[in-house]
C-alpha cells in the first residue's frame, strides 16, 4: 500500500496509527503542502478532493481511498484484529459519536487550509490564528471530556477498556493542541488517556517528528 501523507496532517497521523495497529506495511508518499503538491494534477487524478491522506491499496484493484475515517473503517473491516469498534451496536454508536466529535466538529475548524484562510482573507496574525485554534479545541474537548469520563473504564481508553477509533483520533488532536499551547488542565481524563496511548509503540511511530518528510 501507498499512503499519501504529510507529516503534520492530523488526518494522516490517524491513518498512520491505524496502519501500525493493524501491523500493515506501507510506503509513505509525502506531499508538501507549502509547494501545493496535493493540488498537482497527478495527485488530483488519484484523489479529486486534493486532500491528505489517501491510501492506494495493494488489493481491490488498486483503488485509492480518501478521507481518514473511511480509510480506518476499511482497514478495520479487512483486518479485524485488533478491532477499532466495540462488538455491540450501542458501543459502536457511542464510539462513532465521540469520533465524529473530533473528525467532523473539531478538526475541520482547525485544519491548515482554514488557518491559512484566516491569515490570507481575514489578515489574522499568528496570535489571532492561535486564539482561533485554542478556542475551538477547547470547545470540542469540553464535551469529549465528559463523554470519556462517563464511558472510560480505567482511564486508558476513551470508551470502555479497549482501543477504538476515538482513541486513534484523540492523539493527533491532543498533539496539535499542545503545539498551539492550549490549556489542557480542564481535560484531565483526555490528557491521561492520550498520555497512555502515546506510550504505545504504534502511536509513537506515527508521530509527526519521526516521519521521513518531517522538517
Z-matrix of the N, CA and C atoms (Angstrom, degrees):
N
C 1 1.459
C 2 1.518 1 109.84
N 3 1.324 2 114.91 1 152.14
C 4 1.456 3 121.56 2 175.66
C 5 1.528 4 108.29 3 -119.58
N 6 1.329 5 115.69 4 129.36
C 7 1.457 6 120.98 5 178.22
C 8 1.513 7 109.10 6 -108.92
N 9 1.324 8 115.94 7 114.30
C 10 1.459 9 121.21 8 173.90
C 11 1.518 10 106.76 9 -80.95
N 12 1.320 11 115.18 10 120.23
C 13 1.446 12 119.91 11 -163.22
C 14 1.521 13 111.11 12 -143.39
N 15 1.299 14 115.61 13 168.02
C 16 1.465 15 124.01 14 169.85
C 17 1.516 16 105.39 15 -142.53
N 18 1.306 17 117.28 16 132.37
C 19 1.465 18 120.46 17 -166.72
C 20 1.520 19 113.35 18 -57.52
N 21 1.334 20 118.47 19 -32.13
C 22 1.454 21 120.21 20 -175.14
C 23 1.528 22 113.02 21 -102.67
N 24 1.303 23 117.91 22 6.03
C 25 1.462 24 121.24 23 176.28
C 26 1.521 25 109.97 24 -72.62
N 27 1.336 26 116.33 25 123.05
C 28 1.468 27 119.87 26 178.01
C 29 1.520 28 110.94 27 -62.12
N 30 1.319 29 116.83 28 -38.96
C 31 1.457 30 120.59 29 -178.29
C 32 1.524 31 111.18 30 -66.90
N 33 1.330 32 117.20 31 -40.64
C 34 1.462 33 120.14 32 175.91
C 35 1.522 34 111.13 33 -67.88
N 36 1.325 35 116.88 34 -36.84
C 37 1.469 36 122.80 35 176.13
C 38 1.534 37 109.37 36 -55.72
N 39 1.329 38 116.75 37 -45.52
C 40 1.479 39 120.72 38 178.73
C 41 1.529 40 111.27 39 -57.59
N 42 1.321 41 115.13 40 -47.53
C 43 1.463 42 118.74 41 -175.79
C 44 1.522 43 110.92 42 -68.41
N 45 1.324 44 117.68 43 -36.17
C 46 1.470 45 119.52 44 175.63
C 47 1.530 46 110.51 45 -60.25
N 48 1.331 47 116.44 46 -43.33
C 49 1.466 48 119.84 47 177.23
C 50 1.525 49 110.19 48 -59.84
N 51 1.327 50 116.24 49 -47.70
C 52 1.461 51 120.67 50 -177.49
C 53 1.528 52 111.26 51 -60.61
N 54 1.312 53 117.79 52 -44.23
C 55 1.462 54 121.02 53 178.61
C 56 1.528 55 110.67 54 -62.43
N 57 1.329 56 116.13 55 -41.56
C 58 1.462 57 119.70 56 179.12
C 59 1.525 58 111.30 57 -64.53
N 60 1.328 59 116.43 58 -42.72
C 61 1.464 60 119.90 59 -179.84
C 62 1.530 61 111.93 60 -63.10
N 63 1.311 62 116.72 61 -34.37
C 64 1.466 63 120.65 62 178.55
C 65 1.530 64 112.32 63 -81.82
N 66 1.330 65 116.71 64 -5.29
C 67 1.456 66 119.89 65 -179.99
C 68 1.511 67 113.53 66 70.99
N 69 1.327 68 117.06 67 30.84
C 70 1.456 69 121.69 68 -176.09
C 71 1.522 70 110.37 69 -100.88
N 72 1.310 71 116.13 70 138.69
C 73 1.458 72 120.74 71 176.77
C 74 1.523 73 109.62 72 -91.42
N 75 1.321 74 115.63 73 149.20
C 76 1.456 75 120.83 74 -179.34
C 77 1.517 76 109.15 75 -154.18
N 78 1.311 77 114.88 76 158.83
C 79 1.458 78 121.36 77 175.78
C 80 1.524 79 108.50 78 -101.46
N 81 1.340 80 118.57 79 118.00
C 82 1.462 81 119.07 80 177.28
C 83 1.528 82 111.19 81 -76.43
N 84 1.317 83 115.57 82 132.23
C 85 1.470 84 122.10 83 175.83
C 86 1.528 85 106.80 84 -117.68
N 87 1.335 86 118.15 85 94.31
C 88 1.460 87 119.84 86 -176.46
C 89 1.525 88 112.05 87 -69.07
N 90 1.316 89 114.92 88 143.72
C 91 1.452 90 122.84 89 173.46
C 92 1.527 91 107.47 90 -122.63
N 93 1.326 92 116.56 91 116.79
C 94 1.462 93 121.16 92 -174.91
C 95 1.524 94 109.25 93 -81.33
N 96 1.318 95 116.17 94 114.15
C 97 1.464 96 120.59 95 -177.89
C 98 1.522 97 111.37 96 -61.63
N 99 1.333 98 116.73 97 -40.55
C 100 1.466 99 119.62 98 -176.25
C 101 1.524 100 111.71 99 -61.35
N 102 1.326 101 116.89 100 -26.74
C 103 1.468 102 121.64 101 178.93
C 104 1.519 103 112.36 102 -96.52
N 105 1.338 104 117.03 103 6.49
C 106 1.462 105 122.09 104 -179.03
C 107 1.526 106 112.91 105 56.87
N 108 1.323 107 116.72 106 32.12
C 109 1.460 108 119.51 107 -179.49
C 110 1.526 109 111.74 108 -66.50
N 111 1.327 110 116.56 109 -23.86
C 112 1.469 111 119.94 110 178.26
C 113 1.526 112 112.06 111 -77.51
N 114 1.336 113 116.61 112 -6.34
C 115 1.465 114 121.33 113 176.97
C 116 1.528 115 111.83 114 -108.74
N 117 1.318 116 117.18 115 4.82
C 118 1.466 117 121.12 116 -179.84
C 119 1.528 118 110.08 117 -70.73
N 120 1.323 119 115.69 118 153.40
C 121 1.462 120 121.15 119 -174.08
C 122 1.529 121 112.25 120 -60.15
N 123 1.331 122 117.34 121 -38.10
C 124 1.465 123 118.80 122 -177.13
C 125 1.527 124 110.96 123 -67.57
N 126 1.335 125 116.14 124 -35.67
C 127 1.459 126 117.50 125 178.60
C 128 1.530 127 111.22 126 -75.70
N 129 1.319 128 117.37 127 -38.57
C 130 1.462 129 120.12 128 178.22
C 131 1.527 130 111.45 129 -62.90
N 132 1.328 131 116.67 130 -27.92
C 133 1.460 132 118.94 131 176.11
C 134 1.527 133 110.92 132 -66.76
N 135 1.330 134 116.77 133 -29.97
C 136 1.462 135 121.11 134 177.40
C 137 1.529 136 111.50 135 -83.83
N 138 1.325 137 115.24 136 -43.07
C 139 1.460 138 121.59 137 -176.59
C 140 1.525 139 108.73 138 -133.47
N 141 1.320 140 118.09 139 92.53
C 142 1.468 141 121.17 140 -175.34
C 143 1.525 142 114.06 141 -59.31
N 144 1.337 143 117.88 142 -20.60
C 145 1.463 144 119.28 143 176.69
C 146 1.524 145 112.31 144 -70.79
N 147 1.319 146 116.46 145 -21.36
C 148 1.458 147 119.90 146 179.05
C 149 1.512 148 113.34 147 67.19
N 150 1.320 149 117.14 148 28.82
C 151 1.454 150 121.60 149 -178.39
C 152 1.525 151 110.62 150 -114.50
N 153 1.308 152 114.96 151 164.24
C 154 1.458 153 123.27 152 176.74
C 155 1.522 154 107.34 153 -112.52
N 156 1.340 155 117.07 154 136.73
C 157 1.456 156 129.55 155 7.25
C 158 1.515 157 111.97 156 -96.19
N 159 1.330 158 113.62 157 173.55
C 160 1.459 159 122.33 158 164.86
C 161 1.518 160 106.89 159 -139.88
N 162 1.310 161 116.05 160 145.91
C 163 1.462 162 120.96 161 -178.09
C 164 1.515 163 108.98 162 -121.07
N 165 1.340 164 115.89 163 116.26
C 166 1.462 165 121.82 164 174.29
C 167 1.523 166 108.00 165 -87.89
N 168 1.316 167 116.36 166 119.74
C 169 1.454 168 121.61 167 -172.07
C 170 1.517 169 111.48 168 -81.62
N 171 1.324 170 114.66 169 152.54
C 172 1.464 171 119.61 170 173.05
C 173 1.522 172 110.80 171 -96.08
N 174 1.337 173 115.86 172 9.09
C 175 1.462 174 122.30 173 175.78
C 176 1.517 175 107.17 174 -140.52
N 177 1.334 176 117.40 175 -171.29
C 178 1.470 177 121.01 176 179.78
C 179 1.524 178 111.57 177 50.18
N 180 1.347 179 114.46 178 45.12
C 181 1.470 180 121.92 179 175.80
C 182 1.517 181 113.02 180 61.25
N 183 1.332 182 116.99 181 26.63
C 184 1.456 183 119.82 182 175.87
C 185 1.508 184 114.23 183 68.45
N 186 1.308 185 117.30 184 25.42
C 187 1.463 186 121.10 185 179.75
C 188 1.532 187 110.93 186 -58.91
N 189 1.330 188 115.56 187 154.03
C 190 1.457 189 122.24 188 176.64
C 191 1.520 190 108.18 189 -111.16
N 192 1.325 191 115.82 190 123.89
C 193 1.455 192 121.72 191 179.13
C 194 1.523 193 109.77 192 -103.52
N 195 1.321 194 116.20 193 142.09
C 196 1.456 195 121.89 194 174.18
C 197 1.524 196 108.83 195 -121.49
N 198 1.324 197 115.68 196 172.96
C 199 1.468 198 124.77 197 -177.83
C 200 1.535 199 110.38 198 70.84
N 201 1.323 200 114.84 199 115.64
C 202 1.466 201 120.58 200 -170.88
C 203 1.521 202 112.95 201 -59.06
N 204 1.325 203 118.30 202 -41.16
C 205 1.457 204 119.58 203 -177.70
C 206 1.528 205 111.19 204 -65.47
N 207 1.329 206 117.08 205 -41.67
C 208 1.461 207 120.70 206 176.91
C 209 1.527 208 110.88 207 -62.98
N 210 1.322 209 116.72 208 -40.39
C 211 1.467 210 120.51 209 178.46
C 212 1.523 211 110.44 210 -62.27
N 213 1.332 212 116.90 211 -45.38
C 214 1.463 213 120.10 212 -177.68
C 215 1.524 214 111.95 213 -66.36
N 216 1.320 215 116.80 214 -38.50
C 217 1.468 216 118.48 215 178.17
C 218 1.527 217 110.73 216 -69.43
N 219 1.330 218 118.19 217 -35.71
C 220 1.459 219 121.15 218 174.60
C 221 1.530 220 110.09 219 -60.67
N 222 1.336 221 116.52 220 -48.42
C 223 1.465 222 120.23 221 179.68
C 224 1.519 223 110.98 222 -59.48
N 225 1.334 224 116.46 223 -37.75
C 226 1.456 225 120.14 224 -178.91
C 227 1.524 226 111.53 225 -68.54
N 228 1.311 227 117.24 226 -36.30
C 229 1.459 228 120.22 227 179.04
C 230 1.533 229 111.56 228 -73.06
N 231 1.330 230 115.96 229 -37.02
C 232 1.472 231 119.62 230 -178.72
C 233 1.533 232 111.91 231 -78.51
N 234 1.311 233 116.12 232 -30.65
C 235 1.464 234 121.34 233 -175.67
C 236 1.531 235 107.27 234 -133.14
N 237 1.314 236 118.36 235 83.58
C 238 1.472 237 121.76 236 -167.30
C 239 1.523 238 116.36 237 -73.22
N 240 1.327 239 118.61 238 -2.33
C 241 1.466 240 120.22 239 -179.99
C 242 1.529 241 109.97 240 -120.33
N 243 1.342 242 117.88 241 126.57
C 244 1.469 243 127.62 242 -7.13
C 245 1.527 244 110.28 243 -76.22
N 246 1.317 245 117.53 244 149.73
C 247 1.475 246 119.63 245 -178.53
C 248 1.515 247 111.58 246 -71.66
N 249 1.332 248 115.82 247 145.97
C 250 1.460 249 122.25 248 177.42
C 251 1.525 250 112.45 249 -98.15
N 252 1.325 251 116.59 250 -5.39
C 253 1.465 252 121.16 251 -179.41
C 254 1.523 253 109.58 252 -133.48
N 255 1.336 254 117.88 253 148.36
C 256 1.464 255 120.53 254 177.32
C 257 1.523 256 111.30 255 -64.01
N 258 1.333 257 115.06 256 165.02
C 259 1.459 258 120.49 257 -177.26
C 260 1.518 259 112.70 258 -77.57
N 261 1.326 260 118.19 259 -25.31
C 262 1.461 261 120.98 260 -175.39
C 263 1.522 262 111.45 261 -96.81
N 264 1.323 263 116.03 262 152.93
C 265 1.467 264 121.73 263 -175.36
C 266 1.521 265 112.14 264 -62.46
N 267 1.326 266 117.56 265 -42.06
C 268 1.458 267 120.43 266 -179.94
C 269 1.523 268 110.79 267 -65.27
N 270 1.330 269 116.80 268 -42.08
C 271 1.455 270 120.47 269 177.82
C 272 1.519 271 111.90 270 -62.13
N 273 1.330 272 116.81 271 -42.15
C 274 1.463 273 119.59 272 178.74
C 275 1.528 274 110.78 273 -63.53
N 276 1.330 275 116.52 274 -40.27
C 277 1.462 276 119.52 275 179.67
C 278 1.522 277 110.91 276 -65.01
N 279 1.326 278 116.88 277 -41.09
C 280 1.470 279 119.56 278 179.78
C 281 1.518 280 111.37 279 -66.18
N 282 1.317 281 117.21 280 -42.56
C 283 1.462 282 120.14 281 179.04
C 284 1.523 283 110.31 282 -64.12
N 285 1.327 284 116.99 283 -43.36
C 286 1.464 285 119.14 284 178.38
C 287 1.528 286 110.84 285 -63.32
N 288 1.322 287 117.60 286 -38.66
C 289 1.460 288 120.81 287 177.92
C 290 1.525 289 111.21 288 -60.78
N 291 1.322 290 116.80 289 -46.17
C 292 1.466 291 120.65 290 -179.99
C 293 1.530 292 111.04 291 -68.09
N 294 1.327 293 115.79 292 -37.33
C 295 1.469 294 119.77 293 177.55
C 296 1.520 295 110.93 294 -63.22
N 297 1.319 296 116.58 295 -45.06
C 298 1.464 297 120.28 296 -178.99
C 299 1.524 298 112.20 297 -67.00
N 300 1.323 299 117.37 298 -26.60
C 301 1.463 300 119.73 299 175.05
C 302 1.523 301 110.96 300 -59.72
N 303 1.330 302 116.02 301 -31.51
C 304 1.467 303 120.54 302 175.71
C 305 1.518 304 111.08 303 -86.40
N 306 1.333 305 116.15 304 -53.32
C 307 1.467 306 121.81 305 -170.58
C 308 1.524 307 112.45 306 -69.91
N 309 1.329 308 117.41 307 -38.41
C 310 1.464 309 120.66 308 -173.91
C 311 1.523 310 113.69 309 -101.24
N 312 1.338 311 117.33 310 -30.55
C 313 1.461 312 119.53 311 -175.01
C 314 1.519 313 112.91 312 -100.46
N 315 1.316 314 116.75 313 -50.37
C 316 1.462 315 120.73 314 -172.06
C 317 1.531 316 112.35 315 -82.83
N 318 1.311 317 116.16 316 -57.24
C 319 1.463 318 120.25 317 -171.89
C 320 1.532 319 114.84 318 -61.19
N 321 1.349 320 120.02 319 -41.83
C 322 1.464 321 118.09 320 -177.05
C 323 1.531 322 114.51 321 -59.67
N 324 1.326 323 117.70 322 -28.14
C 325 1.459 324 120.50 323 178.78
C 326 1.516 325 112.51 324 -74.29
N 327 1.329 326 116.58 325 -16.55
C 328 1.457 327 120.07 326 -172.46
C 329 1.520 328 114.08 327 -122.43
N 330 1.337 329 117.44 328 11.01
C 331 1.457 330 115.94 329 179.97
C 332 1.529 331 110.57 330 -76.90
N 333 1.318 332 115.50 331 170.58
C 334 1.466 333 120.50 332 -168.13
C 335 1.516 334 112.84 333 -61.78
N 336 1.325 335 117.87 334 -38.36
C 337 1.464 336 118.12 335 -176.93
C 338 1.526 337 111.38 336 -68.39
N 339 1.340 338 117.50 337 -31.23
C 340 1.462 339 120.21 338 175.61
C 341 1.525 340 110.29 339 -69.74
N 342 1.331 341 116.67 340 -44.77
C 343 1.462 342 119.93 341 179.56
C 344 1.524 343 111.07 342 -63.22
N 345 1.320 344 116.86 343 -40.09
C 346 1.469 345 119.50 344 177.17
C 347 1.520 346 111.48 345 -66.08
N 348 1.330 347 117.30 346 -35.32
C 349 1.465 348 120.92 347 177.62
C 350 1.529 349 110.23 348 -64.65
N 351 1.317 350 116.42 349 -40.08
C 352 1.465 351 119.84 350 176.80
C 353 1.519 352 110.82 351 -59.97
N 354 1.315 353 116.63 352 -41.82
C 355 1.463 354 120.38 353 179.15
C 356 1.525 355 111.23 354 -67.62
N 357 1.327 356 115.90 355 -46.30
C 358 1.462 357 120.44 356 -171.95
C 359 1.524 358 112.59 357 -75.41
N 360 1.322 359 117.30 358 -48.47
C 361 1.462 360 120.99 359 -171.55
C 362 1.529 361 113.46 360 -92.79
N 363 1.331 362 116.61 361 -29.24
C 364 1.463 363 119.54 362 -177.82
C 365 1.519 364 112.54 363 -111.96
N 366 1.366 365 115.47 364 7.40
C 367 1.469 366 122.39 365 171.57
C 368 1.524 367 112.46 366 55.93
N 369 1.328 368 116.42 367 35.83
C 370 1.450 369 120.27 368 177.80
C 371 1.534 370 110.41 369 -79.51
N 372 1.327 371 115.70 370 136.60
C 373 1.460 372 119.44 371 175.31
C 374 1.521 373 109.32 372 -84.20
N 375 1.338 374 115.89 373 -177.16
C 376 1.458 375 119.66 374 -176.60
C 377 1.527 376 111.62 375 -59.29
N 378 1.335 377 116.61 376 -36.91
C 379 1.463 378 119.60 377 179.88
C 380 1.522 379 111.23 378 -66.36
N 381 1.323 380 116.76 379 -42.23
C 382 1.457 381 120.42 380 179.02
C 383 1.513 382 112.15 381 -63.55
N 384 1.321 383 116.61 382 -40.79
C 385 1.461 384 121.02 383 178.88
C 386 1.529 385 110.32 384 -66.66
N 387 1.323 386 116.56 385 -42.33
C 388 1.461 387 120.15 386 179.44
C 389 1.525 388 111.33 387 -64.64
N 390 1.332 389 116.29 388 -38.87
C 391 1.471 390 119.61 389 178.23
C 392 1.529 391 110.46 390 -62.93
N 393 1.341 392 116.04 391 -42.70
C 394 1.466 393 120.86 392 176.79
C 395 1.529 394 109.90 393 -58.19
N 396 1.338 395 114.86 394 -49.01
C 397 1.459 396 119.44 395 -177.54
C 398 1.522 397 110.73 396 -58.78
N 399 1.308 398 115.95 397 -50.68
C 400 1.468 399 120.02 398 -176.49
C 401 1.528 400 111.61 399 -63.01
N 402 1.336 401 116.71 400 -36.86
C 403 1.470 402 119.67 401 179.72
C 404 1.523 403 110.69 402 -59.86
N 405 1.327 404 117.11 403 -48.29
C 406 1.457 405 119.91 404 -173.95
C 407 1.523 406 112.31 405 -77.18
N 408 1.323 407 118.16 406 -31.72
C 409 1.463 408 119.27 407 173.85
C 410 1.524 409 109.92 408 -64.22
N 411 1.326 410 116.04 409 -44.70
C 412 1.460 411 120.00 410 179.68
C 413 1.523 412 110.57 411 -61.26
N 414 1.323 413 117.17 412 -45.04
C 415 1.462 414 120.63 413 179.63
C 416 1.531 415 111.03 414 -61.66
N 417 1.317 416 117.41 415 -41.25
C 418 1.456 417 120.76 416 -178.98
C 419 1.514 418 112.80 417 -70.90
N 420 1.326 419 116.63 418 -39.25
C 421 1.463 420 120.39 419 -178.61
C 422 1.531 421 112.60 420 -70.69
N 423 1.317 422 117.89 421 -24.24
C 424 1.466 423 119.87 422 -177.31
C 425 1.528 424 111.78 423 -58.67
N 426 1.312 425 116.21 424 -51.18
C 427 1.459 426 119.37 425 179.34
C 428 1.517 427 112.26 426 -69.91
N 429 1.326 428 116.54 427 -38.81
C 430 1.454 429 120.61 428 -178.35
C 431 1.523 430 111.31 429 -65.34
N 432 1.337 431 116.74 430 -36.68
C 433 1.462 432 120.46 431 176.05
C 434 1.522 433 110.88 432 -58.45
N 435 1.320 434 116.53 433 -44.31
C 436 1.466 435 119.97 434 -179.63
C 437 1.524 436 111.26 435 -65.64
N 438 1.326 437 116.72 436 -41.07
C 439 1.460 438 119.65 437 178.83
C 440 1.525 439 111.68 438 -65.39
N 441 1.335 440 116.44 439 -43.62
C 442 1.458 441 119.42 440 179.71
C 443 1.523 442 110.78 441 -64.84
N 444 1.316 443 117.02 442 -39.77
C 445 1.458 444 120.66 443 178.39
C 446 1.531 445 110.52 444 -61.42
N 447 1.326 446 115.44 445 -36.11
C 448 1.466 447 120.26 446 -178.06
C 449 1.532 448 112.33 447 -76.61
N 450 1.337 449 116.57 448 -37.31
C 451 1.465 450 119.35 449 -168.57
C 452 1.525 451 114.67 450 -105.90
N 453 1.342 452 118.43 451 -16.21
C 454 1.466 453 119.60 452 179.51
C 455 1.525 454 109.54 453 -75.73
N 456 1.322 455 116.82 454 135.14
C 457 1.467 456 120.04 455 -177.67
C 458 1.530 457 112.44 456 -87.94
N 459 1.329 458 117.44 457 -36.78
C 460 1.464 459 120.05 458 -174.88
C 461 1.520 460 112.83 459 -127.98
N 462 1.333 461 117.22 460 7.69
C 463 1.460 462 119.83 461 179.76
C 464 1.507 463 114.34 462 72.55
N 465 1.340 464 116.50 463 20.25
C 466 1.471 465 121.15 464 178.98
C 467 1.524 466 112.41 465 -115.34
N 468 1.329 467 116.76 466 -14.77
C 469 1.463 468 122.92 467 177.41
C 470 1.521 469 108.50 468 -140.08
N 471 1.311 470 116.52 469 155.34
C 472 1.459 471 120.27 470 -177.00
C 473 1.520 472 112.67 471 -70.04
N 474 1.321 473 115.73 472 -30.12
C 475 1.469 474 119.77 473 -178.89
C 476 1.518 475 109.44 474 -133.69
N 477 1.325 476 115.86 475 124.51
C 478 1.455 477 120.45 476 177.36
C 479 1.508 478 112.08 477 64.43
N 480 1.318 479 115.94 478 -143.52
C 481 1.458 480 120.97 479 -178.90
C 482 1.524 481 112.05 480 -124.49
N 483 1.337 482 116.17 481 24.44
C 484 1.463 483 120.72 482 179.27
C 485 1.514 484 110.14 483 -135.80
N 486 1.309 485 115.25 484 155.08
C 487 1.461 486 121.17 485 -179.95
C 488 1.520 487 110.70 486 -66.44
N 489 1.342 488 115.71 487 144.73
C 490 1.465 489 120.19 488 178.07
C 491 1.526 490 109.99 489 -148.01
N 492 1.321 491 114.91 490 179.10
C 493 1.462 492 120.82 491 -178.40
C 494 1.518 493 112.70 492 -55.10
N 495 1.334 494 116.87 493 -39.00
C 496 1.469 495 118.57 494 -176.68
C 497 1.523 496 111.21 495 -65.42
N 498 1.319 497 118.49 496 -33.30
C 499 1.456 498 121.07 497 176.18
C 500 1.526 499 110.89 498 -63.62
N 501 1.321 500 115.41 499 -42.99
C 502 1.462 501 120.49 500 179.74
C 503 1.522 502 110.56 501 -61.30
N 504 1.320 503 117.02 502 -37.34
C 505 1.464 504 121.11 503 -178.66
C 506 1.523 505 112.74 504 -80.86
N 507 1.331 506 117.24 505 -27.91
C 508 1.462 507 120.23 506 -178.74
C 509 1.522 508 112.10 507 -65.29
N 510 1.324 509 117.67 508 -45.12
C 511 1.461 510 120.87 509 -171.76
C 512 1.534 511 112.31 510 -59.58
N 513 1.338 512 120.77 511 -48.53
C 514 1.466 513 118.87 512 176.94
C 515 1.527 514 113.14 513 -60.93
N 516 1.345 515 116.66 514 -36.36
C 517 1.457 516 119.11 515 -179.76
C 518 1.526 517 110.68 516 -69.01
N 519 1.312 518 117.04 517 -37.91
C 520 1.457 519 121.23 518 176.58
C 521 1.532 520 110.75 519 -67.03
N 522 1.317 521 116.65 520 -38.26
C 523 1.467 522 121.34 521 177.51
C 524 1.528 523 110.21 522 -57.98
N 525 1.318 524 116.08 523 -47.23
C 526 1.465 525 119.63 524 -179.14
C 527 1.519 526 112.04 525 -71.26
N 528 1.322 527 116.99 526 -33.96
C 529 1.462 528 119.48 527 176.87
C 530 1.523 529 110.52 528 -59.88
N 531 1.326 530 116.04 529 -40.82
C 532 1.468 531 119.44 530 177.09
C 533 1.525 532 110.84 531 -67.98
N 534 1.323 533 116.89 532 -38.32
C 535 1.466 534 120.02 533 -179.35
C 536 1.527 535 110.99 534 -62.11
N 537 1.332 536 116.85 535 -32.97
C 538 1.467 537 121.12 536 178.43
C 539 1.537 538 111.70 537 -94.35
N 540 1.314 539 116.59 538 13.81
C 541 1.470 540 123.38 539 174.19
C 542 1.527 541 112.12 540 55.99
N 543 1.321 542 115.33 541 44.03
C 544 1.462 543 121.47 542 175.92
C 545 1.522 544 109.64 543 -73.15
N 546 1.309 545 116.56 544 139.47
C 547 1.467 546 121.02 545 175.13
C 548 1.521 547 108.22 546 -72.61
N 549 1.312 548 116.16 547 111.80
C 550 1.459 549 121.31 548 -176.79
C 551 1.527 550 112.64 549 -101.70
N 552 1.312 551 117.15 550 4.30
C 553 1.466 552 119.58 551 -178.55
C 554 1.528 553 113.42 552 -60.75
N 555 1.361 554 120.31 553 -29.22
C 556 1.472 555 118.29 554 177.07
C 557 1.528 556 114.41 555 -73.53
N 558 1.346 557 117.59 556 -1.87
C 559 1.454 558 120.28 557 -172.01
C 560 1.533 559 111.37 558 -126.00
N 561 1.334 560 117.57 559 57.79
C 562 1.474 561 119.08 560 -175.14
C 563 1.521 562 113.75 561 -64.13
N 564 1.324 563 117.59 562 -31.70
C 565 1.466 564 119.78 563 -179.72
C 566 1.521 565 110.31 564 -67.78
N 567 1.319 566 116.76 565 -47.18
C 568 1.456 567 120.57 566 179.17
C 569 1.523 568 111.54 567 -63.79
N 570 1.329 569 117.05 568 -40.10
C 571 1.460 570 120.54 569 179.08
C 572 1.526 571 110.47 570 -63.13
N 573 1.323 572 116.99 571 -44.20
C 574 1.467 573 120.32 572 -179.30
C 575 1.525 574 111.35 573 -64.24
N 576 1.326 575 116.36 574 -42.66
C 577 1.463 576 120.06 575 179.01
C 578 1.523 577 110.82 576 -63.43
N 579 1.329 578 115.88 577 -46.89
C 580 1.463 579 119.69 578 -178.97
C 581 1.523 580 111.19 579 -63.60
N 582 1.310 581 117.44 580 -39.97
C 583 1.467 582 120.90 581 179.09
C 584 1.526 583 110.78 582 -60.49
N 585 1.324 584 116.77 583 -43.31
C 586 1.464 585 119.91 584 176.66
C 587 1.526 586 110.91 585 -61.99
N 588 1.330 587 116.57 586 -48.95
C 589 1.460 588 120.01 587 -176.83
C 590 1.524 589 111.47 588 -62.78
N 591 1.314 590 117.04 589 -39.07
C 592 1.467 591 120.93 590 -178.44
C 593 1.524 592 111.68 591 -64.29
N 594 1.327 593 117.62 592 -20.35
C 595 1.464 594 120.68 593 178.59
C 596 1.525 595 112.27 594 -78.87
N 597 1.323 596 117.45 595 -13.39
C 598 1.465 597 120.70 596 -179.35
C 599 1.526 598 109.80 597 -77.52
N 600 1.329 599 118.47 598 139.23
C 601 1.470 600 120.18 599 -174.92
C 602 1.522 601 113.83 600 -60.82
N 603 1.337 602 117.86 601 -32.81
C 604 1.471 603 120.07 602 -178.86
C 605 1.528 604 111.42 603 -67.72
N 606 1.314 605 116.59 604 -32.10
C 607 1.458 606 120.96 605 176.80
C 608 1.529 607 110.70 606 -78.36
N 609 1.344 608 115.62 607 -42.62
C 610 1.458 609 119.74 608 -178.70
C 611 1.526 610 111.56 609 -61.42
N 612 1.329 611 117.18 610 -38.26
C 613 1.463 612 120.92 611 -178.49
C 614 1.521 613 112.81 612 -70.24
N 615 1.323 614 117.08 613 -15.00
C 616 1.470 615 121.51 614 -179.30
C 617 1.516 616 112.45 615 -95.24
N 618 1.313 617 118.44 616 -3.93
C 619 1.466 618 121.64 617 -175.77
C 620 1.536 619 110.96 618 -60.48
N 621 1.312 620 117.52 619 145.49
C 622 1.462 621 120.15 620 -176.70
C 623 1.525 622 114.70 621 -55.99
N 624 1.338 623 116.50 622 -41.77
C 625 1.467 624 118.24 623 -172.22
C 626 1.523 625 114.36 624 -70.72
N 627 1.333 626 118.30 625 -11.63
C 628 1.462 627 119.90 626 178.53
C 629 1.522 628 111.91 627 -104.69
N 630 1.310 629 117.95 628 9.01
C 631 1.460 630 120.34 629 177.94
C 632 1.533 631 110.51 630 -81.29
N 633 1.329 632 117.60 631 153.12
C 634 1.464 633 119.81 632 -175.95
C 635 1.521 634 114.23 633 -64.10
N 636 1.334 635 117.79 634 -22.58
C 637 1.461 636 120.05 635 -179.93
C 638 1.521 637 112.27 636 -98.44
N 639 1.325 638 118.62 637 9.06
C 640 1.471 639 120.90 638 -178.65
C 641 1.525 640 109.84 639 -63.95
N 642 1.331 641 114.89 640 136.98
C 643 1.474 642 120.24 641 179.28
C 644 1.518 643 108.52 642 -129.41
